[in-house]
Amino acid sequence: MLSLASVTFAYPHTPPVFEGFSWRAASGESWAVLGPSGCGKTTLLYLLAGLRTPSAGRVLVHGQTLTRPRPQTGLILQDYGLLPWATVRQNAALGLRLRRFYGPDGKHAPRQPAEVPTAGVDAWLERLGIASFADKFPAQLSGGQRQRTAIARTLALQPDLLLMDEPFSSLDAPTRENLQALTHDLCAENNLTLVVVTHTIEEAAVLGKQILLLGQAPNRSPRVIPNPGAGSPGFRERAEYAEICRELRSQMGNV
């Protein structure tokens, strides 16, 4: 589904972050992207989202070269991106309102814009356990509730690709673990391809059935560590989890 074909990317007046970099992810796979600060984790996410364009090579989704953001890609950022003056329901419906304006292809406004289907939004609020907060504002919510609202806004658009940039780093441990498990469940239920950027070894081990390890720029070839147990019940308590964490620490010490 996803591929980078000999991608080179550099910010102005800086060395390349990626240089001739190639990588592939199949539909329905869950990937965690891990590496030291400044290695290009978030840049990779923006390339996959169509928010950055490589100076050489191609980014492809379903075999099509990506030249702009696509409506079927969901992007969830660390700061949630909620409108402070809008309620939870209004924030969750924001993506649908924008799609109504631009049209389902993301290019053309429909001839007769329809009303936003709030039933679908309410269903996601219910699924994510925040239906009782639908009429509250972001300032009245906990960090976990705000993140659930951001997830509801994204999933209401029925994406096939979910990109997450350190989405749980500011949350307390129980809330973080709960949302990590929920993310796995939602991706499995909706056959989503997941790419999540994290700076935490333990989170990479929990979220990624495949882990992409980036090193100091420029990145020229991917280092992929399989982690098939991620997302399975009780994975954190198993020796397999401790072993993958040890391997990731060892690998990061060599990047």
C-alpha angles and dihedrals in degrees: 000000000000127000140163111205114200091320121187120186133168134168115234115289094001134100117266118282090201125022120186088335120172127184138154136204124187125224113278095018122133115222131185118200114210135175146115123300113285095019095119104263096135091038088058090052092051091049090053090047092052092242091117127040123213118239088220134013128024141274111214132193116189088349094303121117110247112231101157140007112297124219092231093061118090119203122193117188131202094249093052094232095233123161106242093211094052128081124241091261092048092048092048090051094047096096091050090051091053091047090051088056098045098031128240093289092057091236111071132043112235116251094239110025111217126216116269108266099238092179090074091048092050090050090057092047088053093047091050094048098244102101090112089059095051094116097042126099126239093255088061094055135083120243091259092051091050090051091049088052090053090049091050091051090053099043092047085070091059096232125189093205125049119194119188127185111204089312099173104034095108096048129096117258100259092047091045093051092047092052092045090056091045091052091055091049094049093048091050093046094050100032091239124172106229128204113175125180116213139164092205122092093206092052092049089052091052100043106034124071081182120033121204110204116201124195135200113311135305097054109197104166134020124249107208124190116191115224107175096168095065113121096017118127114276093005093142091060096050128095088237090067094050090048095052090048090052091049092050092050090050093047093047089052088062100048 
